[in-house]
Structure formats: C-alpha cells, structure tokens
Amino acid sequence: MRDQRLEQTIQRIERALARIGAAADASVARRGDATGASSARYEEMRSKVRAELSRLDSVIGELEK
C-alpha cells in the first residue's frame, strides 16, 4: 500500500513537472527571442526546480529505506 501511494505521488509530480515545462516552453515560444531579463528568470526558475527535485529525490530515497 505504501509503495503504491509513493508511486502515485511520483507520477503526479512527474505530470505536474511536464505541465510546468510545457507552459514555460510555450511562453518562451510565444515571445520569440526572450529578453535577457526573462531568460535569466527562466533559468533561475529551472535551477530552483532542479534543486527542489533533488531534495524530493532525497526524501523519497529515505522513505524507501
């Protein structure tokens, strides 16, 4: 039961990340060439998301022990 809930949670997170990525890509595509400021914000957001995913991965790893 616990493994099933964990798997469902991971799947929901992956779907949410896919939606976030698609929305970000669509936003950049609509604007054409992104300005330096918005490009920097986009990269900052990506960096923060990666850091949080790393933290989440660590938490999940601890739960699986």
PQR file with spaces between the fields and no chain letter, atoms N, CA, C, O and H, PARSE charges and radii, in Angstrom:
ATOM       1  N    MET     1       0.829   -1.201    0.000 -0.4000 1.5000
ATOM       2  CA   MET     1       0.000    0.000    0.000 -0.0000 2.0000
ATOM       3  C    MET     1       0.871    1.261    0.000  0.5500 1.7000
ATOM       4  O    MET     1       0.621    2.201   -0.754 -0.5500 1.4000
ATOM       5  N    ARG     2       1.892    1.264    0.855 -0.4000 1.5000
ATOM       6  CA   ARG     2       2.768    2.436    0.941 -0.0000 2.0000
ATOM       7  C    ARG     2       3.506    2.650   -0.379  0.5500 1.7000
ATOM       8  O    ARG     2       3.635    3.781   -0.849 -0.5500 1.4000
ATOM       9  H    ARG     2       2.095    0.500    1.467  0.4000 1.0000
ATOM      10  N    ASP     3       3.992    1.554   -0.974 -0.4000 1.5000
ATOM      11  CA   ASP     3       4.695    1.660   -2.253 -0.0000 2.0000
ATOM      12  C    ASP     3       3.776    2.191   -3.344  0.5500 1.7000
ATOM      13  O    ASP     3       4.198    2.975   -4.193 -0.5500 1.4000
ATOM      14  H    ASP     3       3.887    0.636   -0.592  0.4000 1.0000
ATOM      15  N    GLN     4       2.525    1.764   -3.318 -0.4000 1.5000
ATOM      16  CA   GLN     4       1.562    2.220   -4.325 -0.0000 2.0000
ATOM      17  C    GLN     4       1.311    3.719   -4.176  0.5500 1.7000
ATOM      18  O    GLN     4       1.268    4.439   -5.174 -0.5500 1.4000
ATOM      19  H    GLN     4       2.182    1.127   -2.628  0.4000 1.0000
ATOM      20  N    ARG     5       1.148    4.189   -2.959 -0.4000 1.5000
ATOM      21  CA   ARG     5       0.934    5.626   -2.731 -0.0000 2.0000
ATOM      22  C    ARG     5       2.154    6.424   -3.148  0.5500 1.7000
ATOM      23  O    ARG     5       2.030    7.506   -3.723 -0.5500 1.4000
ATOM      24  H    ARG     5       1.184    3.604   -2.149  0.4000 1.0000
ATOM      25  N    LEU     6       3.328    5.895   -2.860 -0.4000 1.5000
ATOM      26  CA   LEU     6       4.562    6.571   -3.247 -0.0000 2.0000
ATOM      27  C    LEU     6       4.661    6.660   -4.764  0.5500 1.7000
ATOM      28  O    LEU     6       5.019    7.708   -5.303 -0.5500 1.4000
ATOM      29  H    LEU     6       3.429    5.017   -2.393  0.4000 1.0000
ATOM      30  N    GLU     7       4.350    5.574   -5.452 -0.4000 1.5000
ATOM      31  CA   GLU     7       4.387    5.564   -6.914 -0.0000 2.0000
ATOM      32  C    GLU     7       3.373    6.557   -7.491  0.5500 1.7000
ATOM      33  O    GLU     7       3.681    7.267   -8.448 -0.5500 1.4000
ATOM      34  H    GLU     7       4.060    4.723   -5.014  0.4000 1.0000
ATOM      35  N    GLN     8       2.174    6.609   -6.919 -0.4000 1.5000
ATOM      36  CA   GLN     8       1.161    7.556   -7.391 -0.0000 2.0000
ATOM      37  C    GLN     8       1.625    8.991   -7.177  0.5500 1.7000
ATOM      38  O    GLN     8       1.412    9.850   -8.033 -0.5500 1.4000
ATOM      39  H    GLN     8       1.924    6.032   -6.142  0.4000 1.0000
ATOM      40  N    THR     9       2.253    9.249   -6.049 -0.4000 1.5000
ATOM      41  CA   THR     9       2.766   10.588   -5.765 -0.0000 2.0000
ATOM      42  C    THR     9       3.841   10.979   -6.769  0.5500 1.7000
ATOM      43  O    THR     9       3.846   12.102   -7.274 -0.5500 1.4000
ATOM      44  H    THR     9       2.426    8.551   -5.354  0.4000 1.0000
ATOM      45  N    ILE    10       4.735   10.069   -7.053 -0.4000 1.5000
ATOM      46  CA   ILE    10       5.797   10.340   -8.028 -0.0000 2.0000
ATOM      47  C    ILE    10       5.199   10.614   -9.401  0.5500 1.7000
ATOM      48  O    ILE    10       5.643   11.525  -10.100 -0.5500 1.4000
ATOM      49  H    ILE    10       4.731    9.157   -6.643  0.4000 1.0000
ATOM      50  N    GLN    11       4.202    9.838   -9.789 -0.4000 1.5000
ATOM      51  CA   GLN    11       3.560   10.046  -11.089 -0.0000 2.0000
ATOM      52  C    GLN    11       2.883   11.411  -11.159  0.5500 1.7000
ATOM      53  O    GLN    11       2.957   12.083  -12.187 -0.5500 1.4000
ATOM      54  H    GLN    11       3.842    9.098   -9.221  0.4000 1.0000
ATOM      55  N    ARG    12       2.225   11.828  -10.077 -0.4000 1.5000
ATOM      56  CA   ARG    12       1.586   13.153  -10.061 -0.0000 2.0000
ATOM      57  C    ARG    12       2.632   14.251  -10.182  0.5500 1.7000
ATOM      58  O    ARG    12       2.429   15.230  -10.900 -0.5500 1.4000
ATOM      59  H    ARG    12       2.166   11.282   -9.241  0.4000 1.0000
ATOM      60  N    ILE    13       3.743   14.091   -9.486 -0.4000 1.5000
ATOM      61  CA   ILE    13       4.816   15.086   -9.564 -0.0000 2.0000
ATOM      62  C    ILE    13       5.373   15.156  -10.979  0.5500 1.7000
ATOM      63  O    ILE    13       5.599   16.245  -11.506 -0.5500 1.4000
ATOM      64  H    ILE    13       3.908   13.296   -8.903  0.4000 1.0000
ATOM      65  N    GLU    14       5.594   14.001  -11.593 -0.4000 1.5000
ATOM      66  CA   GLU    14       6.116   13.984  -12.961 -0.0000 2.0000
ATOM      67  C    GLU    14       5.152   14.651  -13.938  0.5500 1.7000
ATOM      68  O    GLU    14       5.581   15.379  -14.833 -0.5500 1.4000
ATOM      69  H    GLU    14       5.410   13.116  -11.165  0.4000 1.0000
ATOM      70  N    ARG    15       3.852   14.407  -13.772 -0.4000 1.5000
ATOM      71  CA   ARG    15       2.866   15.057  -14.656 -0.0000 2.0000
ATOM      72  C    ARG    15       2.866   16.568  -14.440  0.5500 1.7000
ATOM      73  O    ARG    15       2.784   17.338  -15.398 -0.5500 1.4000
ATOM      74  H    ARG    15       3.503   13.815  -13.046  0.4000 1.0000
ATOM      75  N    ALA    16       2.959   16.987  -13.183 -0.4000 1.5000
ATOM      76  CA   ALA    16       2.987   18.422  -12.887 -0.0000 2.0000
ATOM      77  C    ALA    16       4.233   19.071  -13.486  0.5500 1.7000
ATOM      78  O    ALA    16       4.158   20.166  -14.042 -0.5500 1.4000
ATOM      79  H    ALA    16       3.025   16.361  -12.405  0.4000 1.0000
ATOM      80  N    LEU    17       5.366   18.402  -13.374 -0.4000 1.5000
ATOM      81  CA   LEU    17       6.598   18.944  -13.949 -0.0000 2.0000
ATOM      82  C    LEU    17       6.510   19.038  -15.463  0.5500 1.7000
ATOM      83  O    LEU    17       7.010   19.990  -16.061 -0.5500 1.4000
ATOM      84  H    LEU    17       5.426   17.511  -12.923  0.4000 1.0000
ATOM      85  N    ALA    18       5.877   18.057  -16.078 -0.4000 1.5000
ATOM      86  CA   ALA    18       5.707   18.103  -17.536 -0.0000 2.0000
ATOM      87  C    ALA    18       4.841   19.296  -17.929  0.5500 1.7000
ATOM      88  O    ALA    18       5.119   19.973  -18.919 -0.5500 1.4000
ATOM      89  H    ALA    18       5.470   17.283  -15.592  0.4000 1.0000
ATOM      90  N    ARG    19       3.781   19.551  -17.144 -0.4000 1.5000
ATOM      91  CA   ARG    19       2.916   20.704  -17.440 -0.0000 2.0000
ATOM      92  C    ARG    19       3.674   22.014  -17.249  0.5500 1.7000
ATOM      93  O    ARG    19       3.530   22.938  -18.049 -0.5500 1.4000
ATOM      94  H    ARG    19       3.554   19.001  -16.340  0.4000 1.0000
ATOM      95  N    ILE    20       4.476   22.096  -16.195 -0.4000 1.5000
ATOM      96  CA   ILE    20       5.265   23.306  -15.948 -0.0000 2.0000
ATOM      97  C    ILE    20       6.242   23.539  -17.094  0.5500 1.7000
ATOM      98  O    ILE    20       6.367   24.657  -17.593 -0.5500 1.4000
ATOM      99  H    ILE    20       4.593   21.346  -15.544  0.4000 1.0000
ATOM     100  N    GLY    21       6.925   22.491  -17.505 -0.4000 1.5000
ATOM     101  CA   GLY    21       7.879   22.610  -18.608 -0.0000 2.0000
ATOM     102  C    GLY    21       7.210   23.022  -19.900  0.5500 1.7000
ATOM     103  O    GLY    21       7.727   23.869  -20.628 -0.5500 1.4000
ATOM     104  H    GLY    21       6.823   21.582  -17.100  0.4000 1.0000
ATOM     105  N    ALA    22       6.054   22.424  -20.194 -0.4000 1.5000
ATOM     106  CA   ALA    22       5.330   22.763  -21.421 -0.0000 2.0000
ATOM     107  C    ALA    22       4.869   24.218  -21.390  0.5500 1.7000
ATOM     108  O    ALA    22       4.960   24.924  -22.395 -0.5500 1.4000
ATOM     109  H    ALA    22       5.634   21.736  -19.603  0.4000 1.0000
ATOM     110  N    ALA    23       4.377   24.661  -20.239 -0.4000 1.5000
ATOM     111  CA   ALA    23       3.924   26.052  -20.120 -0.0000 2.0000
ATOM     112  C    ALA    23       5.098   27.021  -20.284  0.5500 1.7000
ATOM     113  O    ALA    23       4.968   28.054  -20.940 -0.5500 1.4000
ATOM     114  H    ALA    23       4.303   24.087  -19.423  0.4000 1.0000
ATOM     115  N    ALA    24       6.229   26.686  -19.693 -0.4000 1.5000
ATOM     116  CA   ALA    24       7.407   27.554  -19.818 -0.0000 2.0000
ATOM     117  C    ALA    24       7.886   27.608  -21.262  0.5500 1.7000
ATOM     118  O    ALA    24       8.207   28.681  -21.773 -0.5500 1.4000
ATOM     119  H    ALA    24       6.334   25.846  -19.160  0.4000 1.0000
ATOM     120  N    ASP    25       7.934   26.452  -21.920 -0.4000 1.5000
ATOM     121  CA   ASP    25       8.364   26.419  -23.320 -0.0000 2.0000
ATOM     122  C    ASP    25       7.407   27.201  -24.213  0.5500 1.7000
ATOM     123  O    ASP    25       7.838   27.926  -25.110 -0.5500 1.4000
ATOM     124  H    ASP    25       7.673   25.581  -21.504  0.4000 1.0000
ATOM     125  N    ALA    26       6.105   27.053  -23.964 -0.4000 1.5000
ATOM     126  CA   ALA    26       5.110   27.769  -24.764 -0.0000 2.0000
ATOM     127  C    ALA    26       5.238   29.273  -24.552  0.5500 1.7000
ATOM     128  O    ALA    26       5.096   30.055  -25.492 -0.5500 1.4000
ATOM     129  H    ALA    26       5.754   26.465  -23.235  0.4000 1.0000
ATOM     130  N    SER    27       5.503   29.667  -23.322 -0.4000 1.5000
ATOM     131  CA   SER    27       5.651   31.089  -23.019 -0.0000 2.0000
ATOM     132  C    SER    27       6.843   31.684  -23.762  0.5500 1.7000
ATOM     133  O    SER    27       6.749   32.772  -24.329 -0.5500 1.4000
ATOM     134  H    SER    27       5.618   29.031  -22.558  0.4000 1.0000
ATOM     135  N    VAL    28       7.949   30.972  -23.755 -0.4000 1.5000
ATOM     136  CA   VAL    28       9.141   31.448  -24.461 -0.0000 2.0000
ATOM     137  C    VAL    28       8.876   31.485  -25.962  0.5500 1.7000
ATOM     138  O    VAL    28       9.276   32.431  -26.641 -0.5500 1.4000
ATOM     139  H    VAL    28       8.026   30.088  -23.294  0.4000 1.0000
ATOM     140  N    ALA    29       8.206   30.464  -26.481 -0.4000 1.5000
ATOM     141  CA   ALA    29       7.917   30.402  -27.917 -0.0000 2.0000
ATOM     142  C    ALA    29       7.001   31.553  -28.343  0.5500 1.7000
ATOM     143  O    ALA    29       7.182   32.118  -29.422 -0.5500 1.4000
ATOM     144  H    ALA    29       7.881   29.696  -25.929  0.4000 1.0000
ATOM     145  N    ARG    30       6.022   31.903  -27.506 -0.4000 1.5000
ATOM     146  CA   ARG    30       5.104   32.996  -27.846 -0.0000 2.0000
ATOM     147  C    ARG    30       5.836   34.326  -27.934  0.5500 1.7000
ATOM     148  O    ARG    30       5.480   35.183  -28.743 -0.5500 1.4000
ATOM     149  H    ARG    30       5.876   31.444  -26.630  0.4000 1.0000
ATOM     150  N    ARG    31       6.830   34.494  -27.125 -0.4000 1.5000
ATOM     151  CA   ARG    31       7.564   35.757  -27.098 -0.0000 2.0000
ATOM     152  C    ARG    31       8.685   35.809  -28.114  0.5500 1.7000
ATOM     153  O    ARG    31       9.333   36.842  -28.279 -0.5500 1.4000
ATOM     154  H    ARG    31       7.119   33.798  -26.468  0.4000 1.0000
ATOM     155  N    GLY    32       8.916   34.707  -28.792 -0.4000 1.5000
ATOM     156  CA   GLY    32      10.040   34.684  -29.729 -0.0000 2.0000
ATOM     157  C    GLY    32      11.328   34.652  -28.957  0.5500 1.7000
ATOM     158  O    GLY    32      11.461   33.893  -27.997 -0.5500 1.4000
ATOM     159  H    GLY    32       8.390   33.867  -28.659  0.4000 1.0000
ATOM     160  N    ASP    33      12.264   35.450  -29.352 -0.4000 1.5000
ATOM     161  CA   ASP    33      13.528   35.508  -28.621 -0.0000 2.0000
ATOM     162  C    ASP    33      13.288   36.184  -27.283  0.5500 1.7000
ATOM     163  O    ASP    33      12.815   37.318  -27.220 -0.5500 1.4000
ATOM     164  H    ASP    33      12.156   36.068  -30.131  0.4000 1.0000
ATOM     165  N    ALA    34      13.617   35.480  -26.230 -0.4000 1.5000
ATOM     166  CA   ALA    34      13.402   36.023  -24.886 -0.0000 2.0000
ATOM     167  C    ALA    34      14.409   37.134  -24.619  0.5500 1.7000
ATOM     168  O    ALA    34      15.552   37.083  -25.075 -0.5500 1.4000
ATOM     169  H    ALA    34      14.002   34.558  -26.282  0.4000 1.0000
ATOM     170  N    THR    35      13.970   38.119  -23.885 -0.4000 1.5000
ATOM     171  CA   THR    35      14.901   39.174  -23.491 -0.0000 2.0000
ATOM     172  C    THR    35      15.852   38.613  -22.449  0.5500 1.7000
ATOM     173  O    THR    35      15.598   37.556  -21.872 -0.5500 1.4000
ATOM     174  H    THR    35      13.042   38.161  -23.515  0.4000 1.0000
ATOM     175  N    GLY    36      16.931   39.312  -22.214 -0.4000 1.5000
ATOM     176  CA   GLY    36      17.911   38.842  -21.236 -0.0000 2.0000
ATOM     177  C    GLY    36      17.321   38.653  -19.854  0.5500 1.7000
ATOM     178  O    GLY    36      17.625   37.670  -19.180 -0.5500 1.4000
ATOM     179  H    GLY    36      17.137   40.170  -22.684  0.4000 1.0000
ATOM     180  N    ALA    37      16.473   39.590  -19.419 -0.4000 1.5000
ATOM     181  CA   ALA    37      15.901   39.512  -18.074 -0.0000 2.0000
ATOM     182  C    ALA    37      14.976   38.312  -17.933  0.5500 1.7000
ATOM     183  O    ALA    37      15.060   37.580  -16.947 -0.5500 1.4000
ATOM     184  H    ALA    37      16.226   40.389  -19.967  0.4000 1.0000
ATOM     185  N    SER    38      14.097   38.102  -18.906 -0.4000 1.5000
ATOM     186  CA   SER    38      13.166   36.979  -18.789 -0.0000 2.0000
ATOM     187  C    SER    38      13.902   35.658  -18.946  0.5500 1.7000
ATOM     188  O    SER    38      13.529   34.660  -18.330 -0.5500 1.4000
ATOM     189  H    SER    38      14.030   38.697  -19.707  0.4000 1.0000
ATOM     190  N    SER    39      14.933   35.647  -19.758 -0.4000 1.5000
ATOM     191  CA   SER    39      15.739   34.440  -19.911 -0.0000 2.0000
ATOM     192  C    SER    39      16.436   34.107  -18.597  0.5500 1.7000
ATOM     193  O    SER    39      16.516   32.941  -18.211 -0.5500 1.4000
ATOM     194  H    SER    39      15.236   36.458  -20.258  0.4000 1.0000
ATOM     195  N    ALA    40      16.933   35.116  -17.920 -0.4000 1.5000
ATOM     196  CA   ALA    40      17.584   34.904  -16.626 -0.0000 2.0000
ATOM     197  C    ALA    40      16.582   34.387  -15.600  0.5500 1.7000
ATOM     198  O    ALA    40      16.908   33.498  -14.813 -0.5500 1.4000
ATOM     199  H    ALA    40      16.868   36.063  -18.233  0.4000 1.0000
ATOM     200  N    ARG    41      15.357   34.935  -15.600 -0.4000 1.5000
ATOM     201  CA   ARG    41      14.321   34.461  -14.674 -0.0000 2.0000
ATOM     202  C    ARG    41      13.970   33.012  -14.966  0.5500 1.7000
ATOM     203  O    ARG    41      13.788   32.212  -14.048 -0.5500 1.4000
ATOM     204  H    ARG    41      15.092   35.656  -16.240  0.4000 1.0000
ATOM     205  N    TYR    42      13.876   32.678  -16.238 -0.4000 1.5000
ATOM     206  CA   TYR    42      13.559   31.313  -16.639 -0.0000 2.0000
ATOM     207  C    TYR    42      14.643   30.355  -16.137  0.5500 1.7000
ATOM     208  O    TYR    42      14.331   29.305  -15.577 -0.5500 1.4000
ATOM     209  H    TYR    42      14.024   33.328  -16.984  0.4000 1.0000
ATOM     210  N    GLU    43      15.892   30.709  -16.334 -0.4000 1.5000
ATOM     211  CA   GLU    43      16.993   29.853  -15.880 -0.0000 2.0000
ATOM     212  C    GLU    43      17.017   29.751  -14.358  0.5500 1.7000
ATOM     213  O    GLU    43      17.314   28.691  -13.808 -0.5500 1.4000
ATOM     214  H    GLU    43      16.146   31.562  -16.789  0.4000 1.0000
ATOM     215  N    GLU    44      16.706   30.852  -13.681 -0.4000 1.5000
ATOM     216  CA   GLU    44      16.647   30.832  -12.220 -0.0000 2.0000
ATOM     217  C    GLU    44      15.546   29.886  -11.755  0.5500 1.7000
ATOM     218  O    GLU    44      15.742   29.110  -10.819 -0.5500 1.4000
ATOM     219  H    GLU    44      16.465   31.713  -14.128  0.4000 1.0000
ATOM     220  N    MET    45      14.390   29.952  -12.407 -0.4000 1.5000
ATOM     221  CA   MET    45      13.280   29.067  -12.060 -0.0000 2.0000
ATOM     222  C    MET    45      13.675   27.607  -12.288  0.5500 1.7000
ATOM     223  O    MET    45      13.407   26.748  -11.448 -0.5500 1.4000
ATOM     224  H    MET    45      14.231   30.582  -13.167  0.4000 1.0000
ATOM     225  N    ARG    46      14.309   27.333  -13.419 -0.4000 1.5000
ATOM     226  CA   ARG    46      14.745   25.961  -13.714 -0.0000 2.0000
ATOM     227  C    ARG    46      15.715   25.462  -12.646  0.5500 1.7000
ATOM     228  O    ARG    46      15.639   24.310  -12.218 -0.5500 1.4000
ATOM     229  H    ARG    46      14.527   28.031  -14.102  0.4000 1.0000
ATOM     230  N    SER    47      16.613   26.323  -12.225 -0.4000 1.5000
ATOM     231  CA   SER    47      17.584   25.951  -11.204 -0.0000 2.0000
ATOM     232  C    SER    47      16.894   25.625   -9.880  0.5500 1.7000
ATOM     233  O    SER    47      17.235   24.650   -9.211 -0.5500 1.4000
ATOM     234  H    SER    47      16.675   27.258  -12.572  0.4000 1.0000
ATOM     235  N    LYS    48      15.919   26.458   -9.514 -0.4000 1.5000
ATOM     236  CA   LYS    48      15.180   26.217   -8.271 -0.0000 2.0000
ATOM     237  C    LYS    48      14.395   24.913   -8.346  0.5500 1.7000
ATOM     238  O    LYS    48      14.359   24.152   -7.380 -0.5500 1.4000
ATOM     239  H    LYS    48      15.642   27.251  -10.057  0.4000 1.0000
ATOM     240  N    VAL    49      13.770   24.656   -9.484 -0.4000 1.5000
ATOM     241  CA   VAL    49      13.004   23.420   -9.652 -0.0000 2.0000
ATOM     242  C    VAL    49      13.936   22.215   -9.549  0.5500 1.7000
ATOM     243  O    VAL    49      13.606   21.228   -8.892 -0.5500 1.4000
ATOM     244  H    VAL    49      13.799   25.274  -10.269  0.4000 1.0000
ATOM     245  N    ARG    50      15.089   22.294  -10.190 -0.4000 1.5000
ATOM     246  CA   ARG    50      16.056   21.188  -10.104 -0.0000 2.0000
ATOM     247  C    ARG    50      16.484   20.948   -8.660  0.5500 1.7000
ATOM     248  O    ARG    50      16.582   19.800   -8.226 -0.5500 1.4000
ATOM     249  H    ARG    50      15.357   23.096  -10.724  0.4000 1.0000
ATOM     250  N    ALA    51      16.738   22.010   -7.920 -0.4000 1.5000
ATOM     251  CA   ALA    51      17.156   21.872   -6.524 -0.0000 2.0000
ATOM     252  C    ALA    51      16.057   21.211   -5.695  0.5500 1.7000
ATOM     253  O    ALA    51      16.331   20.333   -4.878 -0.5500 1.4000
ATOM     254  H    ALA    51      16.658   22.943   -8.272  0.4000 1.0000
ATOM     255  N    GLU    52      14.817   21.637   -5.909 -0.4000 1.5000
ATOM     256  CA   GLU    52      13.705   21.047   -5.164 -0.0000 2.0000
ATOM     257  C    GLU    52      13.491   19.591   -5.547  0.5500 1.7000
ATOM     258  O    GLU    52      13.171   18.765   -4.692 -0.5500 1.4000
ATOM     259  H    GLU    52      14.594   22.350   -6.574  0.4000 1.0000
ATOM     260  N    LEU    53      13.666   19.268   -6.825 -0.4000 1.5000
ATOM     261  CA   LEU    53      13.547   17.871   -7.251 -0.0000 2.0000
ATOM     262  C    LEU    53      14.638   17.020   -6.610  0.5500 1.7000
ATOM     263  O    LEU    53      14.397   15.871   -6.242 -0.5500 1.4000
ATOM     264  H    LEU    53      13.926   19.939   -7.519  0.4000 1.0000
ATOM     265  N    SER    54      15.808   17.571   -6.479 -0.4000 1.5000
ATOM     266  CA   SER    54      16.894   16.855   -5.822 -0.0000 2.0000
ATOM     267  C    SER    54      16.546   16.591   -4.361  0.5500 1.7000
ATOM     268  O    SER    54      16.769   15.495   -3.849 -0.5500 1.4000
ATOM     269  H    SER    54      16.004   18.505   -6.778  0.4000 1.0000
ATOM     270  N    ARG    55      16.001   17.600   -3.700 -0.4000 1.5000
ATOM     271  CA   ARG    55      15.567   17.419   -2.306 -0.0000 2.0000
ATOM     272  C    ARG    55      14.486   16.363   -2.217  0.5500 1.7000
ATOM     273  O    ARG    55      14.528   15.500   -1.340 -0.5500 1.4000
ATOM     274  H    ARG    55      15.820   18.491   -4.117  0.4000 1.0000
ATOM     275  N    LEU    56      13.515   16.425   -3.122 -0.4000 1.5000
ATOM     276  CA   LEU    56      12.422   15.457   -3.133 -0.0000 2.0000
ATOM     277  C    LEU    56      12.957   14.052   -3.374  0.5500 1.7000
ATOM     278  O    LEU    56      12.509   13.097   -2.740 -0.5500 1.4000
ATOM     279  H    LEU    56      13.481   17.127   -3.834  0.4000 1.0000
ATOM     280  N    ASP    57      13.903   13.925   -4.278 -0.4000 1.5000
ATOM     281  CA   ASP    57      14.514   12.630   -4.555 -0.0000 2.0000
ATOM     282  C    ASP    57      15.183   12.074   -3.300  0.5500 1.7000
ATOM     283  O    ASP    57      15.092   10.879   -3.023 -0.5500 1.4000
ATOM     284  H    ASP    57      14.266   14.701   -4.794  0.4000 1.0000
ATOM     285  N    SER    58      15.850   12.933   -2.550 -0.4000 1.5000
ATOM     286  CA   SER    58      16.490   12.504   -1.304 -0.0000 2.0000
ATOM     287  C    SER    58      15.462   12.029   -0.289  0.5500 1.7000
ATOM     288  O    SER    58      15.658   11.007    0.369 -0.5500 1.4000
ATOM     289  H    SER    58      15.924   13.904   -2.775  0.4000 1.0000
ATOM     290  N    VAL    59      14.372   12.765   -0.162 -0.4000 1.5000
ATOM     291  CA   VAL    59      13.311   12.387    0.777 -0.0000 2.0000
ATOM     292  C    VAL    59      12.718   11.040    0.381  0.5500 1.7000
ATOM     293  O    VAL    59      12.528   10.166    1.228 -0.5500 1.4000
ATOM     294  H    VAL    59      14.212   13.595   -0.696  0.4000 1.0000
ATOM     295  N    ILE    60      12.428   10.876   -0.897 -0.4000 1.5000
ATOM     296  CA   ILE    60      11.858    9.615   -1.371 -0.0000 2.0000
ATOM     297  C    ILE    60      12.846    8.476   -1.124  0.5500 1.7000
ATOM     298  O    ILE    60      12.451    7.384   -0.716 -0.5500 1.4000
ATOM     299  H    ILE    60      12.582   11.586   -1.584  0.4000 1.0000
ATOM     300  N    GLY    61      14.123    8.734   -1.371 -0.4000 1.5000
ATOM     301  CA   GLY    61      15.142    7.720   -1.109 -0.0000 2.0000
ATOM     302  C    GLY    61      15.168    7.300    0.348  0.5500 1.7000
ATOM     303  O    GLY    61      15.309    6.115    0.651 -0.5500 1.4000
ATOM     304  H    GLY    61      14.443    9.621   -1.702  0.4000 1.0000
ATOM     305  N    GLU    62      15.034    8.257    1.251 -0.4000 1.5000
ATOM     306  CA   GLU    62      14.996    7.941    2.681 -0.0000 2.0000
ATOM     307  C    GLU    62      13.748    7.143    3.037  0.5500 1.7000
ATOM     308  O    GLU    62      13.813    6.232    3.863 -0.5500 1.4000
ATOM     309  H    GLU    62      14.919    9.219    1.005  0.4000 1.0000
ATOM     310  N    LEU    63      12.614    7.472    2.425 -0.4000 1.5000
ATOM     311  CA   LEU    63      11.371    6.750    2.704 -0.0000 2.0000
ATOM     312  C    LEU    63      11.432    5.310    2.219  0.5500 1.7000
ATOM     313  O    LEU    63      10.804    4.427    2.802 -0.5500 1.4000
ATOM     314  H    LEU    63      12.561    8.212    1.755  0.4000 1.0000
ATOM     315  N    GLU    64      12.182    5.073    1.161 -0.4000 1.5000
ATOM     316  CA   GLU    64      12.261    3.732    0.598 -0.0000 2.0000
ATOM     317  C    GLU    64      13.179    2.818    1.397  0.5500 1.7000
ATOM     318  O    GLU    64      13.162    1.605    1.187 -0.5500 1.4000
ATOM     319  H    GLU    64      12.692    5.791    0.687  0.4000 1.0000
ATOM     320  N    LYS    65      13.977    3.364    2.305 -0.4000 1.5000
ATOM     321  CA   LYS    65      14.897    2.540    3.108 -0.0000 2.0000
ATOM     322  C    LYS    65      14.153    1.743    4.138  0.5500 1.7000
ATOM     323  O    LYS    65      14.765    0.995    4.901 -0.5500 1.4000
ATOM     324  H    LYS    65      13.991    4.350    2.475  0.4000 1.0000
